[in-house]
Amino acid sequence: MIPNRLLRRLSVRQLQEAIRQKKRLDKVSTLDRLLERHQREAAKLQRKIERLTGGDGAPGRPQKRRRRLSAEARRKLSEAAKRRWAKVKGEARAAVKLSKRRQFSAERLKKIADAARRRWAKFRAEKERQGQS
């Protein structure tokens, strides 16, 4: 705000020029705000483009995380592919050797279960001793 005593010293022409300058200044500040908004929008679009192209600017599919397959799943996929190729080549199915999972015998399973029971019993006994202390 301009003090009244200064306004009285100015001529009409000077006041009109001040008003024109103020209007120009208002336009410039409006344009500055528009520029900032458009720059933010451009930055958003740039980030989206980078995400879609993988970051190097080259077109392509968005990068996805690769899933890790277990050994069992890889084995099954491999066997299925071998079967398909055998079919294409006209070879007999018997030519594709299918691997079977090894299985423990009943005796071995019993030994493993007994060992686990002993470990748990030892763990519980140790916990009881700590609780009494």
Phi and psi in degrees as GROMACS dihedral restraints (atoms count N, CA, C in turn):
[ dihedral_restraints ]
;  ai    aj    ak    al  type     phi  dphi    fc
    3     4     5     6     1   -90.8    20    10
    4     5     6     7     1   131.6    20    10
    6     7     8     9     1   -62.8    20    10
    7     8     9    10     1   149.2    20    10
    9    10    11    12     1   -60.7    20    10
   10    11    12    13     1   -36.9    20    10
   12    13    14    15     1   -63.7    20    10
   13    14    15    16     1   -32.3    20    10
   15    16    17    18     1   -75.2    20    10
   16    17    18    19     1   -36.6    20    10
   18    19    20    21     1   -63.0    20    10
   19    20    21    22     1   -34.1    20    10
   21    22    23    24     1   -68.0    20    10
   22    23    24    25     1   -27.3    20    10
   24    25    26    27     1   -78.2    20    10
   25    26    27    28     1   -19.9    20    10
   27    28    29    30     1   -83.9    20    10
   28    29    30    31     1   147.2    20    10
   30    31    32    33     1   -82.3    20    10
   31    32    33    34     1   169.4    20    10
   33    34    35    36     1   -61.7    20    10
   34    35    36    37     1   -42.3    20    10
   36    37    38    39     1   -61.2    20    10
   37    38    39    40     1   -42.2    20    10
   39    40    41    42     1   -65.8    20    10
   40    41    42    43     1   -39.1    20    10
   42    43    44    45     1   -65.4    20    10
   43    44    45    46     1   -41.2    20    10
   45    46    47    48     1   -63.0    20    10
   46    47    48    49     1   -40.5    20    10
   48    49    50    51     1   -64.2    20    10
   49    50    51    52     1   -39.4    20    10
   51    52    53    54     1   -63.4    20    10
   52    53    54    55     1   -41.0    20    10
   54    55    56    57     1   -63.9    20    10
   55    56    57    58     1   -42.9    20    10
   57    58    59    60     1   -61.8    20    10
   58    59    60    61     1   -42.4    20    10
   60    61    62    63     1   -64.1    20    10
   61    62    63    64     1   -39.4    20    10
   63    64    65    66     1   -63.2    20    10
   64    65    66    67     1   -42.1    20    10
   66    67    68    69     1   -62.8    20    10
   67    68    69    70     1   -42.3    20    10
   69    70    71    72     1   -61.9    20    10
   70    71    72    73     1   -42.0    20    10
   72    73    74    75     1   -63.1    20    10
   73    74    75    76     1   -40.0    20    10
   75    76    77    78     1   -62.6    20    10
   76    77    78    79     1   -42.1    20    10
   78    79    80    81     1   -62.5    20    10
   79    80    81    82     1   -42.8    20    10
   81    82    83    84     1   -63.8    20    10
   82    83    84    85     1   -42.8    20    10
   84    85    86    87     1   -66.3    20    10
   85    86    87    88     1   -35.8    20    10
   87    88    89    90     1   -64.4    20    10
   88    89    90    91     1   -43.6    20    10
   90    91    92    93     1   -64.3    20    10
   91    92    93    94     1   -36.5    20    10
   93    94    95    96     1   -62.3    20    10
   94    95    96    97     1   -43.3    20    10
   96    97    98    99     1   -63.5    20    10
   97    98    99   100     1   -41.9    20    10
   99   100   101   102     1   -62.1    20    10
  100   101   102   103     1   -42.3    20    10
  102   103   104   105     1   -60.8    20    10
  103   104   105   106     1   -45.6    20    10
  105   106   107   108     1   -60.6    20    10
  106   107   108   109     1   -43.0    20    10
  108   109   110   111     1   -63.2    20    10
  109   110   111   112     1   -43.5    20    10
  111   112   113   114     1   -67.4    20    10
  112   113   114   115     1   -34.2    20    10
  114   115   116   117     1   -66.5    20    10
  115   116   117   118     1   -39.0    20    10
  117   118   119   120     1   -64.0    20    10
  118   119   120   121     1   -42.5    20    10
  120   121   122   123     1   -64.5    20    10
  121   122   123   124     1   -39.9    20    10
  123   124   125   126     1   -64.2    20    10
  124   125   126   127     1   -39.2    20    10
  126   127   128   129     1   -64.6    20    10
  127   128   129   130     1   -40.4    20    10
  129   130   131   132     1   -60.6    20    10
  130   131   132   133     1   -46.7    20    10
  132   133   134   135     1   -62.5    20    10
  133   134   135   136     1   -39.5    20    10
  135   136   137   138     1   -61.8    20    10
  136   137   138   139     1   -41.7    20    10
  138   139   140   141     1   -63.7    20    10
  139   140   141   142     1   -39.7    20    10
  141   142   143   144     1   -64.1    20    10
  142   143   144   145     1   -42.1    20    10
  144   145   146   147     1   -61.6    20    10
  145   146   147   148     1   -44.6    20    10
  147   148   149   150     1   -62.3    20    10
  148   149   150   151     1   -39.7    20    10
  150   151   152   153     1   -64.4    20    10
  151   152   153   154     1   -39.8    20    10
  153   154   155   156     1   -73.0    20    10
  154   155   156   157     1   -33.9    20    10
  156   157   158   159     1   -95.3    20    10
  157   158   159   160     1    -0.9    20    10
  159   160   161   162     1    88.0    20    10
  160   161   162   163     1     8.7    20    10
  162   163   164   165     1    94.2    20    10
  163   164   165   166     1   -17.0    20    10
  165   166   167   168     1   -97.9    20    10
  166   167   168   169     1     2.5    20    10
  168   169   170   171     1    86.0    20    10
  169   170   171   172     1   -10.8    20    10
  171   172   173   174     1   -82.2    20    10
  172   173   174   175     1   142.4    20    10
  174   175   176   177     1   -68.0    20    10
  175   176   177   178     1   150.6    20    10
  177   178   179   180     1   170.4    20    10
  178   179   180   181     1   179.9    20    10
  180   181   182   183     1   -79.6    20    10
  181   182   183   184     1   152.6    20    10
  183   184   185   186     1   -63.1    20    10
  184   185   186   187     1   142.4    20    10
  186   187   188   189     1   -74.6    20    10
  187   188   189   190     1   136.3    20    10
  189   190   191   192     1  -114.6    20    10
  190   191   192   193     1   156.2    20    10
  192   193   194   195     1   -71.1    20    10
  193   194   195   196     1   139.5    20    10
  195   196   197   198     1   -85.3    20    10
  196   197   198   199     1   136.1    20    10
  198   199   200   201     1   -81.7    20    10
  199   200   201   202     1   145.1    20    10
  201   202   203   204     1   -97.0    20    10
  202   203   204   205     1   130.8    20    10
  204   205   206   207     1   -97.0    20    10
  205   206   207   208     1   145.3    20    10
  207   208   209   210     1   -73.9    20    10
  208   209   210   211     1   165.1    20    10
  210   211   212   213     1   -60.7    20    10
  211   212   213   214     1   -37.7    20    10
  213   214   215   216     1   -62.6    20    10
  214   215   216   217     1   -44.9    20    10
  216   217   218   219     1   -65.9    20    10
  217   218   219   220     1   -41.3    20    10
  219   220   221   222     1   -61.5    20    10
  220   221   222   223     1   -40.9    20    10
  222   223   224   225     1   -62.1    20    10
  223   224   225   226     1   -45.2    20    10
  225   226   227   228     1   -63.0    20    10
  226   227   228   229     1   -42.3    20    10
  228   229   230   231     1   -62.7    20    10
  229   230   231   232     1   -42.0    20    10
  231   232   233   234     1   -62.2    20    10
  232   233   234   235     1   -45.4    20    10
  234   235   236   237     1   -64.3    20    10
  235   236   237   238     1   -39.6    20    10
  237   238   239   240     1   -63.8    20    10
  238   239   240   241     1   -41.1    20    10
  240   241   242   243     1   -64.9    20    10
  241   242   243   244     1   -41.8    20    10
  243   244   245   246     1   -61.6    20    10
  244   245   246   247     1   -40.4    20    10
  246   247   248   249     1   -63.5    20    10
  247   248   249   250     1   -43.2    20    10
  249   250   251   252     1   -62.4    20    10
  250   251   252   253     1   -43.9    20    10
  252   253   254   255     1   -66.8    20    10
  253   254   255   256     1   -37.5    20    10
  255   256   257   258     1   -61.8    20    10
  256   257   258   259     1   -39.0    20    10
  258   259   260   261     1   -65.4    20    10
  259   260   261   262     1   -43.3    20    10
  261   262   263   264     1   -63.7    20    10
  262   263   264   265     1   -43.1    20    10
  264   265   266   267     1   -78.1    20    10
  265   266   267   268     1    -8.5    20    10
  267   268   269   270     1    80.6    20    10
  268   269   270   271     1    15.3    20    10
  270   271   272   273     1   -81.4    20    10
  271   272   273   274     1   159.4    20    10
  273   274   275   276     1   -71.5    20    10
  274   275   276   277     1   152.2    20    10
  276   277   278   279     1   -64.0    20    10
  277   278   279   280     1   -28.4    20    10
  279   280   281   282     1   -64.9    20    10
  280   281   282   283     1   -19.9    20    10
  282   283   284   285     1   -67.9    20    10
  283   284   285   286     1   -24.1    20    10
  285   286   287   288     1   -91.4    20    10
  286   287   288   289     1   115.5    20    10
  288   289   290   291     1   -85.0    20    10
  289   290   291   292     1   118.6    20    10
  291   292   293   294     1   -92.8    20    10
  292   293   294   295     1   126.7    20    10
  294   295   296   297     1   -84.2    20    10
  295   296   297   298     1   144.4    20    10
  297   298   299   300     1  -107.4    20    10
  298   299   300   301     1   149.1    20    10
  300   301   302   303     1   -71.1    20    10
  301   302   303   304     1   140.1    20    10
  303   304   305   306     1   -72.0    20    10
  304   305   306   307     1   142.7    20    10
  306   307   308   309     1  -122.7    20    10
  307   308   309   310     1   145.6    20    10
  309   310   311   312     1   -75.9    20    10
  310   311   312   313     1   148.2    20    10
  312   313   314   315     1   -73.3    20    10
  313   314   315   316     1   165.0    20    10
  315   316   317   318     1   -61.4    20    10
  316   317   318   319     1   -38.7    20    10
  318   319   320   321     1   -63.9    20    10
  319   320   321   322     1   -43.8    20    10
  321   322   323   324     1   -65.5    20    10
  322   323   324   325     1   -41.6    20    10
  324   325   326   327     1   -60.9    20    10
  325   326   327   328     1   -39.8    20    10
  327   328   329   330     1   -64.5    20    10
  328   329   330   331     1   -40.8    20    10
  330   331   332   333     1   -63.6    20    10
  331   332   333   334     1   -42.5    20    10
  333   334   335   336     1   -64.5    20    10
  334   335   336   337     1   -43.7    20    10
  336   337   338   339     1   -64.0    20    10
  337   338   339   340     1   -42.3    20    10
  339   340   341   342     1   -62.7    20    10
  340   341   342   343     1   -42.7    20    10
  342   343   344   345     1   -62.6    20    10
  343   344   345   346     1   -40.4    20    10
  345   346   347   348     1   -64.2    20    10
  346   347   348   349     1   -41.3    20    10
  348   349   350   351     1   -62.2    20    10
  349   350   351   352     1   -41.4    20    10
  351   352   353   354     1   -63.6    20    10
  352   353   354   355     1   -42.4    20    10
  354   355   356   357     1   -62.3    20    10
  355   356   357   358     1   -43.0    20    10
  357   358   359   360     1   -66.6    20    10
  358   359   360   361     1   -38.6    20    10
  360   361   362   363     1   -63.3    20    10
  361   362   363   364     1   -42.6    20    10
  363   364   365   366     1   -63.3    20    10
  364   365   366   367     1   -42.5    20    10
  366   367   368   369     1   -61.4    20    10
  367   368   369   370     1   -45.6    20    10
  369   370   371   372     1   -66.0    20    10
  370   371   372   373     1   -40.3    20    10
  372   373   374   375     1   -62.9    20    10
  373   374   375   376     1   -41.8    20    10
  375   376   377   378     1   -63.6    20    10
  376   377   378   379     1   -40.4    20    10
  378   379   380   381     1   -66.0    20    10
  379   380   381   382     1   -40.0    20    10
  381   382   383   384     1   -62.7    20    10
  382   383   384   385     1   -42.5    20    10
  384   385   386   387     1   -62.3    20    10
  385   386   387   388     1   -38.9    20    10
  387   388   389   390     1   -69.3    20    10
  388   389   390   391     1   -34.9    20    10
  390   391   392   393     1   -68.5    20    10
  391   392   393   394     1   -30.5    20    10
  393   394   395   396     1   -79.8    20    10
  394   395   396   397     1   -23.9    20    10
